[in-house]
Amino acid sequence: MGVRKELVGNAPSGEQVHAYHISNDNMEVVVLDYGCIIRNIIVPDKNGNKVDVALGYADLEGYFVNDCFLGATVGPTANRIANAKYSIEGREFSLPVNDGPNNLHTDMEKGFHKRIWKGEESDNSVKFTLESSDGDMGFSGNRVFTLNVSLSKDNELSLHYHATSDAKTLINMTNHSYFNLGGHNSGSILEHTLKLNAVEYTPVIDSAAIPTGEIASVKGTPFDFTEGKTIGRDVNADNAQLKFVGGYDHNFVVDGADGTLKEFAVASSPDTGITMKCFTTLPGFQLYVGNFLKANNAKDGATYVPRNGFCLETQFYPDSINQPSFPQPVFGPEKEYDTETVYQFC
């Protein structure tokens, strides 16, 4: 087990950017302090060959644009907020209008994925810290965010988020890594098998992908992954929900979510034999299969196109803050934000 810190360049602000290499006997994870971006996840395949299963850019400059949020820690709020507005205790807040009339992933240029976090190494982890003042990007409270990224001897990559605030505030963070268990540059993920412990999902109104407020059963729909199937089997089905957003880009409800760590997904590649088991303390996750993915300057000379990677973004449901029947992502002096997501590779 070990952590190695490497200087990799400078951010547009002039600040230094470092890569933290966290490794055990079997695998290595590389995280940037710029945006707390997961740059590499290198794991052995069924033949013992090392495979990088995280999509990413060939150079640091790619992450300064990163319009597809490859590997990014998104915050303070991820996914969509209707009309880019929300209220807490009668006080209305406005966010950048950056996705039609709505807000997506906080702010494309000022969000947490484009800030330098302070890294502090230990034996098998790095604790990243970021401070955000009252009013920053349209959020209340002076807040301190931490993300502890650790790697266990059992190949468990853990992302432990924590935040404190001196006022009630909206927090709904996620990691936006794109996975391809055949290797980041191996092409389509449609033959990956995926099993989801989610018997319900949240349908969307239209192509803006704001939830209707309904929590619907997946039974008898293309959204039923409860028995496991290939990602590609039903992705192009004649289904209005899929047509709205070009494929899977929906929030699923974690079975039995109660704030404790629950297994919510198992994905595997038939080519490499690599399997990824996913766990979270959060109530939901977004399955996105890269419907609009693109990157011309990817690692190892690769070019990414749609369906070359998939995301499992753990979260409170999209637009929860405006949907009283959904779990509420409001935190403050009496209620700290504390969540965990774990990816285990085998």
C-alpha positions as CSV (number, residue, x, y, z in Angstrom):
1,M,0.0,0.0,0.0
2,G,1.3,3.5,-0.7
3,V,0.7,7.0,-2.0
4,R,3.0,8.9,-4.4
5,K,2.5,12.6,-5.1
6,E,3.6,13.9,-8.6
7,L,3.6,17.5,-10.0
8,V,1.9,17.4,-13.4
9,G,1.6,21.0,-14.3
10,N,-0.3,24.2,-13.6
11,A,-3.9,25.2,-13.7
12,P,-5.1,28.2,-15.7
13,S,-5.0,30.1,-12.4
14,G,-1.2,29.4,-12.2
15,E,-1.6,27.0,-9.2
16,Q,0.3,23.8,-9.3
17,V,-1.6,20.6,-10.1
18,H,-0.6,17.3,-8.6
19,A,-1.5,13.7,-9.3
20,Y,-1.7,11.3,-6.3
21,H,-1.0,7.7,-7.1
22,I,-2.7,5.4,-4.6
23,S,-1.7,1.8,-5.0
24,N,-1.9,-1.7,-3.5
25,D,-0.4,-5.0,-4.6
26,N,-2.9,-5.3,-7.4
27,M,-4.1,-2.0,-8.7
28,E,-3.5,1.8,-8.8
29,V,-5.8,4.8,-8.7
30,V,-4.6,8.2,-9.8
31,V,-6.4,11.3,-8.6
32,L,-5.7,14.9,-9.5
33,D,-6.0,17.7,-6.9
34,Y,-7.5,19.7,-9.8
35,G,-11.2,18.9,-9.5
36,C,-10.6,15.8,-7.4
37,I,-10.6,14.1,-10.8
38,I,-10.1,10.3,-11.0
39,R,-7.6,10.1,-13.9
40,N,-6.8,6.4,-13.9
41,I,-8.1,3.2,-12.4
42,I,-5.6,0.4,-13.3
43,V,-6.7,-3.1,-12.5
44,P,-5.6,-6.6,-13.6
45,D,-7.7,-8.5,-16.2
46,K,-8.4,-12.2,-16.2
47,N,-4.9,-12.8,-17.7
48,G,-3.1,-10.6,-15.2
49,N,-2.6,-7.8,-17.7
50,K,-3.0,-4.2,-16.3
51,V,-6.0,-2.4,-17.7
52,D,-7.0,1.3,-17.2
53,V,-10.8,1.2,-16.9
54,A,-11.4,4.9,-16.4
55,L,-11.9,7.2,-19.4
56,G,-9.7,10.4,-19.3
57,Y,-7.7,12.9,-21.2
58,A,-4.1,12.6,-22.6
59,D,-3.0,15.8,-21.0
60,L,-3.9,18.2,-18.2
61,E,-5.3,20.7,-20.6
62,G,-8.1,18.4,-21.5
63,Y,-9.4,18.6,-18.0
64,F,-9.5,22.4,-18.1
65,V,-12.3,22.1,-20.6
66,N,-13.8,18.7,-19.8
67,D,-17.3,19.4,-21.0
68,C,-18.2,15.7,-20.5
69,F,-17.0,15.8,-16.8
70,L,-14.6,12.8,-17.3
71,G,-13.6,11.6,-13.8
72,A,-14.8,14.8,-12.1
73,T,-16.0,15.4,-8.6
74,V,-19.1,17.4,-9.2
75,G,-20.3,19.9,-6.6
76,P,-21.7,21.3,-4.6
77,T,-24.7,19.9,-6.5
78,A,-24.8,17.4,-9.3
79,N,-27.4,16.6,-12.0
80,R,-30.3,18.9,-12.9
81,I,-32.3,21.6,-11.0
82,A,-35.4,22.8,-12.7
83,N,-35.4,26.4,-13.8
84,A,-32.0,26.8,-12.1
85,K,-33.8,27.9,-8.9
86,Y,-34.5,26.4,-5.5
87,S,-35.7,27.5,-2.1
88,I,-34.7,26.7,1.5
89,E,-37.0,27.9,4.3
90,G,-38.6,30.5,2.0
91,R,-35.4,32.0,0.7
92,E,-35.0,31.6,-3.1
93,F,-31.6,30.9,-4.7
94,S,-30.6,31.2,-8.3
95,L,-28.0,29.1,-10.1
96,P,-26.4,29.4,-13.6
97,V,-28.8,28.6,-16.4
98,N,-26.6,26.2,-18.4
99,D,-28.8,23.4,-19.6
100,G,-31.8,24.8,-21.5
101,P,-33.7,26.7,-18.8
102,N,-32.2,24.5,-16.1
103,N,-29.0,24.0,-14.1
104,L,-26.7,21.0,-14.7
105,H,-23.8,20.1,-12.4
106,T,-23.7,23.5,-10.7
107,D,-21.3,25.6,-12.9
108,M,-19.4,24.5,-15.9
109,E,-16.4,26.9,-15.3
110,K,-16.5,27.6,-11.5
111,G,-17.8,24.2,-10.2
112,F,-15.7,22.1,-7.8
113,H,-14.5,20.0,-10.7
114,K,-12.4,23.0,-11.8
115,R,-10.9,24.0,-8.5
116,I,-7.8,23.1,-6.7
117,W,-8.4,20.9,-3.6
118,K,-5.8,20.7,-0.9
119,G,-4.5,17.1,-0.7
120,E,-3.2,15.4,2.5
121,E,-1.7,11.9,2.1
122,S,-1.8,8.9,4.4
123,D,-0.8,5.3,4.0
124,N,-3.5,4.2,1.6
125,S,-5.6,7.4,1.0
126,V,-5.6,11.1,0.2
127,K,-7.9,13.5,2.0
128,F,-8.9,16.4,-0.2
129,T,-10.3,19.6,1.3
130,L,-12.0,22.6,-0.3
131,E,-13.6,25.7,1.3
132,S,-16.5,27.6,-0.2
133,S,-17.9,30.8,1.2
134,D,-21.5,32.0,1.6
135,G,-23.0,33.0,-1.7
136,D,-20.5,31.1,-3.8
137,M,-22.2,30.1,-7.1
138,G,-25.6,30.7,-5.5
139,F,-25.3,28.6,-2.3
140,S,-25.8,29.6,1.3
141,G,-23.4,28.9,4.1
142,N,-19.7,29.0,4.7
143,R,-18.8,25.4,4.0
144,V,-15.9,23.0,4.3
145,F,-15.9,20.0,2.0
146,T,-13.7,17.0,2.3
147,L,-13.3,13.9,0.0
148,N,-11.3,11.0,1.3
149,V,-10.2,8.8,-1.5
150,S,-8.8,5.4,-0.3
151,L,-7.8,2.1,-1.7
152,S,-8.0,-1.1,0.3
153,K,-6.0,-4.3,0.0
154,D,-9.2,-5.9,-1.3
155,N,-9.3,-3.5,-4.3
156,E,-12.0,-1.3,-2.9
157,L,-11.9,2.3,-4.1
158,S,-13.8,4.3,-1.5
159,L,-15.0,7.9,-1.9
160,H,-16.0,9.3,1.4
161,Y,-17.6,12.8,1.2
162,H,-18.1,15.1,4.2
163,A,-19.2,18.7,4.5
164,T,-20.1,21.2,7.2
165,S,-22.0,24.5,6.9
166,D,-22.9,27.3,9.2
167,A,-26.2,27.7,7.4
168,K,-28.8,25.4,5.8
169,T,-27.6,24.7,2.3
170,L,-28.0,22.4,-0.7
171,I,-25.4,19.7,-1.2
172,N,-25.7,16.8,-3.6
173,M,-22.2,15.8,-4.8
174,T,-21.1,12.9,-7.1
175,N,-18.2,11.5,-9.0
176,H,-18.7,11.5,-12.8
177,S,-16.2,8.8,-13.8
178,Y,-16.9,7.0,-17.1
179,F,-16.0,3.3,-16.9
180,N,-15.1,0.8,-19.6
181,L,-14.1,-2.5,-18.0
182,G,-12.7,-3.6,-21.3
183,G,-10.2,-0.8,-21.1
184,H,-10.8,2.9,-21.5
185,N,-9.8,2.7,-25.2
186,S,-11.5,-0.5,-26.1
187,G,-14.6,0.9,-27.7
188,S,-18.3,0.2,-27.0
189,I,-19.6,-0.8,-23.6
190,L,-22.9,-2.2,-24.9
191,E,-21.7,-5.8,-24.4
192,H,-21.0,-5.2,-20.7
193,T,-23.3,-7.0,-18.4
194,L,-25.0,-4.9,-15.7
195,K,-27.1,-5.9,-12.8
196,L,-28.9,-3.1,-10.7
197,N,-30.4,-3.5,-7.3
198,A,-33.1,-1.0,-8.2
199,V,-36.7,-2.0,-8.7
200,E,-37.7,1.6,-9.2
201,Y,-36.6,4.7,-11.1
202,T,-37.6,8.3,-11.6
203,P,-39.1,9.0,-15.1
204,V,-38.4,12.4,-16.7
205,I,-40.8,14.9,-18.2
206,D,-39.1,15.4,-21.6
207,S,-35.7,15.8,-23.1
208,A,-34.7,18.3,-20.4
209,A,-34.5,15.3,-18.1
210,I,-36.2,16.8,-15.1
211,P,-38.0,14.1,-13.1
212,T,-41.8,14.1,-13.2
213,G,-41.9,13.4,-9.4
214,E,-43.1,9.9,-9.9
215,I,-41.2,6.9,-8.6
216,A,-42.0,4.1,-11.1
217,S,-41.5,0.4,-11.2
218,V,-38.9,-0.9,-13.7
219,K,-40.8,-4.1,-14.2
220,G,-41.7,-4.7,-17.8
221,T,-39.6,-1.7,-19.1
222,P,-36.2,-1.4,-20.6
223,F,-35.1,0.0,-17.2
224,D,-35.3,-3.5,-15.6
225,F,-31.7,-4.6,-14.9
226,T,-32.7,-6.6,-11.7
227,E,-31.8,-9.9,-13.3
228,G,-28.8,-8.6,-15.2
229,K,-28.4,-8.0,-18.9
230,T,-26.1,-6.4,-21.4
231,I,-26.3,-2.6,-21.4
232,G,-27.0,-2.7,-25.1
233,R,-29.9,-5.1,-25.1
234,D,-32.7,-2.5,-24.6
235,V,-30.9,0.8,-25.0
236,N,-32.5,1.5,-28.4
237,A,-35.9,0.2,-27.5
238,D,-39.0,2.0,-28.7
239,N,-39.6,3.7,-25.4
240,A,-40.4,7.4,-24.8
241,Q,-38.1,7.7,-21.8
242,L,-35.1,6.4,-23.7
243,K,-35.9,8.6,-26.7
244,F,-36.1,11.8,-24.6
245,V,-32.4,11.6,-23.7
246,G,-30.9,9.3,-26.4
247,G,-30.6,6.2,-24.2
248,Y,-30.1,5.6,-20.5
249,D,-29.6,8.8,-18.5
250,H,-31.9,8.3,-15.6
251,N,-31.9,8.1,-11.8
252,F,-32.5,4.8,-10.2
253,V,-33.7,4.2,-6.6
254,V,-31.4,2.1,-4.5
255,D,-33.2,-0.9,-3.1
256,G,-33.6,-0.6,0.7
257,A,-31.7,2.7,0.9
258,D,-31.4,3.7,4.6
259,G,-28.2,5.6,4.8
260,T,-26.0,2.5,5.3
261,L,-23.8,1.1,2.6
262,K,-25.8,-0.9,0.0
263,E,-24.7,-2.8,-3.1
264,F,-26.5,-1.2,-6.0
265,A,-24.7,-2.4,-9.1
266,V,-22.5,-5.1,-10.6
267,A,-20.9,-4.6,-14.0
268,S,-18.5,-6.8,-15.9
269,S,-16.7,-7.0,-19.2
270,P,-16.8,-10.3,-21.2
271,D,-13.5,-9.4,-22.8
272,T,-11.3,-8.8,-19.8
273,G,-13.3,-10.6,-17.1
274,I,-13.1,-7.5,-14.9
275,T,-16.0,-7.1,-12.6
276,M,-16.9,-3.9,-10.6
277,K,-19.3,-4.0,-7.6
278,C,-20.7,-0.7,-6.5
279,F,-22.0,0.3,-3.1
280,T,-23.4,3.6,-1.7
281,T,-25.0,5.2,1.3
282,L,-27.0,7.5,-1.0
283,P,-30.7,6.9,-2.1
284,G,-30.1,7.0,-5.8
285,F,-27.7,6.8,-8.8
286,Q,-27.7,8.0,-12.3
287,L,-27.0,5.4,-15.0
288,Y,-25.6,7.3,-18.0
289,V,-24.2,5.3,-20.9
290,G,-22.4,8.1,-22.7
291,N,-25.1,9.0,-25.1
292,F,-23.3,12.2,-26.0
293,L,-19.8,11.3,-25.0
294,K,-17.0,12.8,-27.1
295,A,-13.2,13.4,-26.6
296,N,-10.6,13.7,-29.3
297,N,-7.6,14.0,-27.0
298,A,-8.1,10.9,-24.8
299,K,-5.4,8.9,-23.1
300,D,-3.1,6.6,-25.3
301,G,-4.1,8.4,-28.5
302,A,-7.8,7.3,-28.2
303,T,-10.9,9.1,-29.4
304,Y,-14.1,8.6,-27.4
305,V,-17.5,8.5,-29.0
306,P,-21.0,7.8,-27.7
307,R,-21.3,4.6,-25.7
308,N,-17.6,4.2,-25.1
309,G,-18.1,4.5,-21.3
310,F,-20.8,4.4,-18.7
311,C,-21.4,6.3,-15.4
312,L,-23.0,5.2,-12.2
313,E,-23.3,8.6,-10.4
314,T,-24.5,8.2,-6.8
315,Q,-26.7,11.0,-5.6
316,F,-29.9,12.4,-4.2
317,Y,-32.4,12.3,-7.0
318,P,-32.2,15.0,-9.7
319,D,-34.2,18.2,-8.7
320,S,-34.8,16.7,-5.3
321,I,-34.7,20.1,-3.8
322,N,-37.8,21.1,-5.8
323,Q,-39.6,17.7,-5.3
324,P,-40.9,17.5,-1.7
325,S,-41.7,13.8,-2.1
326,F,-38.0,13.0,-2.9
327,P,-35.2,12.6,-0.3
328,Q,-34.1,16.1,0.6
329,P,-30.4,17.1,0.2
330,V,-30.5,20.0,2.7
331,F,-27.7,20.2,5.3
332,G,-26.6,22.7,7.9
333,P,-25.2,23.3,11.3
334,E,-27.2,20.5,12.9
335,K,-26.9,18.0,10.0
336,E,-23.5,17.4,8.4
337,Y,-23.3,16.0,4.9
338,D,-21.6,12.5,5.1
339,T,-21.8,10.0,2.3
340,E,-19.8,7.1,0.9
341,T,-19.5,5.4,-2.4
342,V,-17.4,2.3,-3.0
343,Y,-16.2,0.5,-6.2
344,Q,-14.7,-2.9,-5.7
345,F,-12.8,-4.5,-8.6
346,C,-12.3,-8.2,-9.0
